[in-house]
Amino acid sequence: MKKLFIEEIVSKVGDEVQVCGWVNTIRDHKKVVFVDLRDRSGIVQIVGESSLSSLAPEDVVCITGVVKERPAHMINEKVKTGKIEIECAEYKVLSKAQTLPFDFGKEELDVTLPVLLDYRALTLRHPKVRSIFLVQEAVMAGFRKAAQELGCVEVFVPTISFSSTEGGAEVFNVDYYDYKAFLIQSPQLYKQIMVPVFERVYLISHAYRAEPSMTTRHLSEATQLDCEFGFIEFDELLDALEEVGKKTLEHVSKMHPEIFEQFNVVPPKLSAKVPRLTLREAQEIIFKRTGRDNRHEPDLEPEDEKEISIWALETHASDLVTITHFPTEKRAFYSKPNPKDPTYSLSYDLLFRGIEILSGSQRIDDYQELVDILKKKGMNPDDFHMYLQAFKYGMPPHGGFSFGLERITMKLLNLSNVREASLFPRDMERVDVHLPTFNHGHSRKEKK
């Protein structure tokens, strides 16, 4: 087993060490060869004789040598190991790499998105691409910590369901032995069932949307970070989602300031109180600022989300803004209508830097009301037998929300496409590899 990581050798000047990793770049000066060796913890410069020139980028090697301080004029302040180097005594090639299809040694990986994904097993190794998923890990850790601080218990739910979560046609059908089933559009129904069990739960789940579109913000398979709370009212739900959102982003900023610098982006600006607007209030502000009149639309258009986020940053120094009270008919069947005006629901979105990263609502908690609304929407209550069962035997007032992991990651690092924030993105064109039978007649309109 590997015993020493590159980051650990900084304090070992004068010692003989062995480090193992991948050849990042080679600089051949004939008599002297410089090799940058990369492992999970960093990059270190290796200095050796001409025999090192036989190495190639991405070769897997173990190098033994003495750690030495670099000459003053060769110090590289940009990396942790920039003041030291290893003088190579011997090396062993563990695995030879074939010739790379593009230049892999630059700080920026200069390839198109299709190439980035076509060579995903390779491009994920690039230090800057790899950093995206260190940030994503921190998002997940920050969310878990915030949910646990609110007393939530983590639960694990299936992704195959007998009923479609949201209704509608945008679901993936599954041949389940002799039956038909679905890949879940969200874990919503299962987490509601868990409220009478634990009262407060959180989960991480994959969700599937068979949307016939190709935009920069949608995936066919995405990762959701969900919370659900029992014995909670609407304003308390808003407090909870904003607390979890802020603490999640604060955790990332604390853990990886160097990656924000690497991507030349600033950490999120988070005000003491997240600004809140109803949908109609937000649309009125957008109309006054831009003259664009969407004041009667049932949702915010992508350009509206960007504009109201600019407003929040300018007027409240906040990269977050909460939008509430969307029309009931446009929200999922389980969203509770506003008692003061049932045409609007007790629902909400959280926007971050111009894009929705969270959606949720207070839920209907009455059994008969749920049965009636399912029938009204043309859905069969028998298909929701287990879900409805939970409401027959005592369901408290409850509600929750769901974050999109890839979208948060995308906006934290100002990536141009959500696919860059997915290890192995799934969309209409791709399942690991590009699908050659893709029908280019489908709509590519940028939609919400």
GIBELWO-V475673 format. One record per residue. N is the residue number from 1. RES is the residue in one letter. OMEGA is omega in whole degrees, -180 to 180 (none if undefined). BURIAL is I if it has 16 or more other ideal C-beta (glycine too) atoms within 10 Angstrom, else O. D_LAST is the distance of its C-alpha to the last C-alpha in Angstrom with 2 decimals. Layout:
[[N;RES;OMEGA;BURIAL;D_LAST] [N;RES;OMEGA;BURIAL;D_LAST]]
This chain:
[[1;M;178;O;48.22] [2;K;-173;O;47.03] [3;K;-173;O;48.70] [4;L;176;O;47.58] [5;F;-174;O;44.26] [6;I;-178;I;44.16] [7;E;-177;O;43.17] [8;E;-173;O;46.35] [9;I;-178;I;48.80] [10;V;-177;O;48.46] [11;S;-174;O;51.22] [12;K;178;O;53.42] [13;V;-179;O;55.11] [14;G;-179;O;58.39] [15;D;170;O;57.45] [16;E;-177;O;57.12] [17;V;169;I;53.74] [18;Q;177;I;51.86] [19;V;-179;I;48.14] [20;C;179;I;46.02] [21;G;-177;I;42.73] [22;W;175;I;41.23] [23;V;-179;I;42.56] [24;N;177;I;39.93] [25;T;178;I;41.95] [26;I;175;I;45.58] [27;R;-174;O;47.69] [28;D;177;O;51.01] [29;H;177;O;53.78] [30;K;-178;O;56.45] [31;K;180;O;58.72] [32;V;178;O;55.91] [33;V;177;I;52.50] [34;F;178;I;49.55] [35;V;171;I;46.94] [36;D;-178;I;43.80] [37;L;-174;I;43.35] [38;R;166;I;40.06] [39;D;-174;I;39.49] [40;R;-173;O;36.92] [41;S;-179;I;38.36] [42;G;-179;I;38.79] [43;I;177;I;40.74] [44;V;179;I;44.48] [45;Q;175;I;46.76] [46;I;178;I;49.55] [47;V;-179;I;52.66] [48;G;-179;I;55.02] [49;E;-170;O;57.35] [50;S;-179;O;56.69] [51;S;178;O;56.18] [52;L;-178;I;52.67] [53;S;177;O;51.77] [54;S;178;O;51.65] [55;L;179;I;48.40] [56;A;178;O;45.06] [57;P;179;I;41.48] [58;E;168;I;40.06] [59;D;176;I;43.57] [60;V;-173;O;43.97] [61;V;167;I;47.13] [62;C;-177;O;49.23] [63;I;177;I;51.15] [64;T;180;O;54.18] [65;G;-178;I;55.53] [66;V;177;O;56.49] [67;V;-179;I;54.03] [68;K;174;O;55.18] [69;E;178;O;54.18] [70;R;169;O;52.90] [71;P;-174;O;54.98] [72;A;-176;O;53.82] [73;H;-179;O;52.63] [74;M;179;O;50.37] [75;I;179;O;48.51] [76;N;-175;O;44.70] [77;E;-176;O;43.25] [78;K;-178;O;39.65] [79;V;-177;O;40.22] [80;K;-178;I;41.89] [81;T;-172;I;44.60] [82;G;180;I;45.22] [83;K;-178;O;48.76] [84;I;174;I;50.07] [85;E;178;I;50.41] [86;I;175;I;52.07] [87;E;-171;O;55.17] [88;C;173;I;54.97] [89;A;177;O;58.06] [90;E;178;O;56.70] [91;Y;179;I;53.53] [92;K;178;O;52.53] [93;V;179;O;49.86] [94;L;-179;O;48.14] [95;S;178;O;45.78] [96;K;177;O;45.64] [97;A;174;I;42.34] [98;Q;180;O;42.02] [99;T;-176;O;41.33] [100;L;-177;O;37.77] [101;P;179;O;35.59] [102;F;-178;O;34.60] [103;D;-174;O;35.78] [104;F;-170;I;34.85] [105;G;-179;O;36.98] [106;K;178;O;35.08] [107;E;177;O;33.08] [108;E;177;O;30.02] [109;L;-171;I;29.16] [110;D;178;O;28.90] [111;V;177;I;27.19] [112;T;179;O;24.19] [113;L;178;O;21.23] [114;P;179;O;22.70] [115;V;178;O;26.07] [116;L;-177;I;24.73] [117;L;178;I;23.46] [118;D;179;I;26.38] [119;Y;-171;I;28.77] [120;R;-179;I;26.84] [121;A;178;O;30.06] [122;L;-172;I;31.51] [123;T;177;I;28.79] [124;L;-180;O;28.03] [125;R;-176;O;31.60] [126;H;-174;I;31.08] [127;P;-178;O;31.56] [128;K;176;O;28.47] [129;V;179;O;26.17] [130;R;-179;O;28.02] [131;S;179;I;27.37] [132;I;-173;I;23.61] [133;F;166;O;24.51] [134;L;175;O;27.11] [135;V;-180;I;24.48] [136;Q;176;I;22.37] [137;E;180;O;25.57] [138;A;174;I;26.08] [139;V;-179;I;22.66] [140;M;-179;I;23.73] [141;A;179;O;27.19] [142;G;178;I;26.11] [143;F;-180;I;23.92] [144;R;-178;I;26.87] [145;K;-179;O;29.30] [146;A;180;I;27.41] [147;A;180;I;26.92] [148;Q;178;O;30.57] [149;E;176;O;31.73] [150;L;175;O;30.24] [151;G;-179;O;32.36] [152;C;175;I;29.82] [153;V;179;O;31.21] [154;E;178;O;29.35] [155;V;-175;I;29.00] [156;F;-173;O;28.15] [157;V;-179;I;26.54] [158;P;176;O;26.29] [159;T;172;O;23.39] [160;I;-175;O;25.06] [161;S;178;I;24.97] [162;F;-180;O;26.81] [163;S;177;I;23.98] [164;S;-171;I;20.22] [165;T;-173;I;18.75] [166;E;-170;I;16.04] [167;G;179;I;17.66] [168;G;-172;O;16.29] [169;A;-172;O;16.74] [170;E;180;O;14.19] [171;V;174;I;16.99] [172;F;177;I;19.51] [173;N;-180;O;22.99] [174;V;171;O;25.91] [175;D;-176;O;29.56] [176;Y;-174;O;31.15] [177;Y;-179;O;34.85] [178;D;-174;O;35.73] [179;Y;174;O;32.59] [180;K;177;O;28.91] [181;A;-177;I;26.46] [182;F;163;I;22.80] [183;L;-171;I;21.03] [184;I;173;I;19.37] [185;Q;173;I;15.67] [186;S;178;I;16.68] [187;P;-170;I;20.20] [188;Q;-173;I;19.84] [189;L;-179;I;22.82] [190;Y;-178;I;25.13] [191;K;174;I;24.64] [192;Q;178;I;25.39] [193;I;-177;I;28.52] [194;M;-180;I;29.57] [195;V;177;I;29.67] [196;P;179;O;33.19] [197;V;-175;O;34.28] [198;F;-177;I;33.41] [199;E;179;I;31.87] [200;R;-179;I;29.47] [201;V;168;I;27.72] [202;Y;-179;I;25.27] [203;L;171;I;24.17] [204;I;-174;I;22.45] [205;S;170;I;21.05] [206;H;178;O;19.24] [207;A;-170;I;16.51] [208;Y;179;I;15.65] [209;R;-180;I;12.86] [210;A;180;O;14.14] [211;E;180;I;11.05] [212;P;-179;O;12.64] [213;S;177;I;10.39] [214;M;178;I;11.18] [215;T;-180;I;8.91] [216;T;-173;O;10.19] [217;R;-176;I;8.00] [218;H;173;I;8.31] [219;L;175;I;11.79] [220;S;175;I;13.71] [221;E;-178;I;15.76] [222;A;180;I;14.85] [223;T;-179;I;17.14] [224;Q;176;I;16.75] [225;L;-168;I;19.12] [226;D;169;I;19.91] [227;C;174;I;22.42] [228;E;-174;I;23.93] [229;F;171;I;26.73] [230;G;179;I;29.45] [231;F;-177;O;31.40] [232;I;180;I;28.72] [233;E;-168;O;27.52] [234;F;-178;I;24.37] [235;D;177;O;25.49] [236;E;176;O;26.73] [237;L;178;I;23.38] [238;L;177;I;21.85] [239;D;-177;O;24.80] [240;A;-177;I;24.36] [241;L;180;I;20.71] [242;E;177;I;21.46] [243;E;180;O;24.67] [244;V;179;I;23.22] [245;G;-179;I;20.47] [246;K;-178;I;23.17] [247;K;177;I;25.72] [248;T;-179;I;23.52] [249;L;177;I;22.77] [250;E;179;O;26.44] [251;H;179;I;27.66] [252;V;-180;I;25.91] [253;S;-180;I;27.33] [254;K;-174;O;30.72] [255;M;-170;I;30.79] [256;H;176;I;29.66] [257;P;-179;O;30.45] [258;E;179;O;31.83] [259;I;173;I;28.53] [260;F;178;I;26.85] [261;E;179;O;29.85] [262;Q;-179;O;29.56] [263;F;179;I;26.02] [264;N;177;O;27.11] [265;V;179;O;24.55] [266;V;175;O;25.49] [267;P;-179;I;25.08] [268;P;173;I;22.63] [269;K;-174;O;24.00] [270;L;180;I;24.30] [271;S;180;I;26.03] [272;A;179;O;28.35] [273;K;179;O;26.13] [274;V;178;I;22.34] [275;P;-180;I;21.50] [276;R;177;I;20.12] [277;L;167;I;18.76] [278;T;178;I;17.91] [279;L;-177;I;14.81] [280;R;175;I;17.36] [281;E;179;O;19.17] [282;A;-179;I;16.22] [283;Q;177;I;15.52] [284;E;177;O;19.29] [285;I;180;I;19.50] [286;I;179;I;16.87] [287;F;-179;O;18.93] [288;K;-178;O;22.12] [289;R;-171;O;21.03] [290;T;-173;O;19.49] [291;G;179;O;20.60] [292;R;-172;O;17.11] [293;D;174;O;17.36] [294;N;-170;I;14.29] [295;R;179;O;16.60] [296;H;179;O;16.42] [297;E;-177;O;12.74] [298;P;-178;O;11.73] [299;D;174;I;8.74] [300;L;172;I;7.94] [301;E;179;I;6.38] [302;P;179;I;5.97] [303;E;176;O;9.71] [304;D;178;I;10.39] [305;E;179;I;9.48] [306;K;-176;I;11.77] [307;E;-178;I;14.35] [308;I;175;I;14.82] [309;S;175;I;15.16] [310;I;177;O;17.79] [311;W;-179;I;19.43] [312;A;-180;I;19.70] [313;L;-178;I;21.27] [314;E;-172;O;23.59] [315;T;-177;O;24.75] [316;H;-178;I;24.69] [317;A;-176;O;24.87] [318;S;173;I;21.96] [319;D;178;I;19.09] [320;L;171;I;17.74] [321;V;-179;I;16.79] [322;T;178;I;16.34] [323;I;-173;I;14.63] [324;T;171;I;16.31] [325;H;174;I;17.15] [326;F;180;I;14.20] [327;P;-176;I;15.61] [328;T;-175;I;17.42] [329;E;-179;O;16.75] [330;K;179;O;12.98] [331;R;-178;I;13.66] [332;A;-173;I;15.47] [333;F;-175;I;19.11] [334;Y;180;I;20.61] [335;S;-175;I;19.07] [336;K;175;I;22.08] [337;P;177;I;22.36] [338;N;-179;I;23.60] [339;P;-179;O;27.38] [340;K;179;O;27.71] [341;D;-173;O;25.19] [342;P;176;O;23.99] [343;T;176;O;21.39] [344;Y;-177;I;19.32] [345;S;174;I;18.81] [346;L;-173;I;19.93] [347;S;-175;I;16.50] [348;Y;169;I;14.78] [349;D;171;I;12.16] [350;L;179;I;13.61] [351;L;179;I;12.26] [352;F;178;I;14.14] [353;R;171;I;14.72] [354;G;-180;I;11.58] [355;I;176;I;8.94] [356;E;177;I;8.58] [357;I;-178;I;11.35] [358;L;173;I;12.62] [359;S;179;I;12.30] [360;G;-179;I;15.47] [361;S;160;I;18.02] [362;Q;-172;I;21.68] [363;R;168;I;22.60] [364;I;-178;I;24.88] [365;D;-179;I;28.18] [366;D;-176;O;30.42] [367;Y;-175;I;31.24] [368;Q;178;O;31.99] [369;E;177;O;28.95] [370;L;179;I;26.75] [371;V;-178;O;28.89] [372;D;-177;O;28.65] [373;I;175;I;24.88] [374;L;179;I;24.57] [375;K;-180;O;27.02] [376;K;-179;O;25.31] [377;K;177;O;22.06] [378;G;180;O;24.27] [379;M;-176;I;24.29] [380;N;179;O;27.66] [381;P;180;I;28.76] [382;D;178;O;31.09] [383;D;-178;I;28.19] [384;F;-172;I;27.47] [385;H;-176;O;31.13] [386;M;179;O;30.96] [387;Y;-178;I;28.05] [388;L;179;I;29.89] [389;Q;-180;O;33.13] [390;A;-177;I;32.04] [391;F;178;I;31.75] [392;K;-169;O;35.17] [393;Y;171;O;36.99] [394;G;177;O;35.81] [395;M;-179;I;32.26] [396;P;169;O;32.03] [397;P;-176;I;29.35] [398;H;178;I;26.53] [399;G;-178;I;22.95] [400;G;-175;I;20.83] [401;F;-177;I;17.65] [402;S;175;I;15.94] [403;F;172;I;15.11] [404;G;-174;I;13.42] [405;L;-176;I;16.38] [406;E;-180;I;15.06] [407;R;178;I;12.41] [408;I;-180;I;15.31] [409;T;-180;I;17.61] [410;M;-175;I;15.58] [411;K;176;I;15.41] [412;L;-175;I;19.00] [413;L;179;I;20.34] [414;N;176;O;18.15] [415;L;-175;I;17.47] [416;S;-176;O;15.79] [417;N;-178;O;14.05] [418;V;179;I;13.18] [419;R;177;I;15.81] [420;E;-178;I;18.41] [421;A;176;I;17.88] [422;S;-180;I;18.59] [423;L;-178;O;22.26] [424;F;-171;O;21.94] [425;P;174;I;18.38] [426;R;174;I;17.66] [427;D;-177;I;15.46] [428;M;-175;I;16.36] [429;E;-166;I;18.99] [430;R;163;I;20.51] [431;V;-169;O;22.39] [432;D;180;O;24.60] [433;V;176;O;25.62] [434;H;-177;O;24.02] [435;L;-174;O;24.21] [436;P;-177;O;26.49] [437;T;-179;O;25.71] [438;F;-180;O;22.03] [439;N;-176;O;21.39] [440;H;178;O;20.22] [441;G;-179;O;19.70] [442;H;180;O;16.25] [443;S;174;O;13.28] [444;R;-177;O;11.97] [445;K;176;O;9.64] [446;E;-179;O;7.03] [447;K;-178;O;3.78] [448;K;none;O;0.00]]
